[in-house]
C-alpha cells in the first residue's frame, strides 16, 4: 500500500499516512487520461459562435448595377461573400461539442492522475491547513515552508473562505473543494496539497 509523509505547516514531517490502493496505487493509463481531458475541454466549449450566411445578411434586394455595359464585373447581390458586409462562407454556427465517456473510465483517468502525483512525490499531505487572516502573505509563507517551488492545487474537505481569499491572488495556486476535483486542474498544477481531512474526503468520494 502506498504511503505519504504528513507535514505540518512549518514543513516538518510529523507522521506517515497510508494511501488508498484503489485511488493512489492504480496502474497509470495515459490513453484514458488523454481521452478524459479532451472530453472535459470539449464539454467546456460553448459552441455559440455564429456567422451569417448570404441569406441572413441585410441588403442585396436588387442588382447593384446592370449586367452589361458598365465595364465592371457582373454582380447579382451585395450579399455575396465577395462584398464587404456580405455573407460568410463556411463560417461557424451553433453546435454541440459534448463528448460522452463511461463513468468508470472517467474515474480511472482521475485515479491515474492522483497515482501519478503520488509516484512523482508531488502529493503533499499536511496535518492541517489554516490561516489566521485572509492574507496572501500567509499563504506564501505556508507554501515556502512546504518547499513547493512551482504551481499548487490545494484541495479542501469543506469551504474555508479565509484560505480561499489568501490563495486567490496567487496566479500559480488554486483552491478547490474535493467534490469539484477534476482532471484538468490535476494536470495543470505541479503539486497537489491535501490536508488529512481532504484526503479522507477523497477516499470516501472516489474509493471503490
Secondary structure, DSSP 8 states (H G I E B T S, - for coil): --EEEEE-TTS-EEEEEE--HHHHSS---HHHHHHHHHHHHHHT---------TTTSS---S-SS-SSSSSS---S-TTSTTSTT---TT------------HHHHHHHHHHHHHHHHHTT-EEEES----SSS-HHHHHHHHHHTT--S-EEEEESS--HHHHHHHTT-TTEEEEEGGG--HHHHHHSSEEEEEHHHHHHHHHHH--
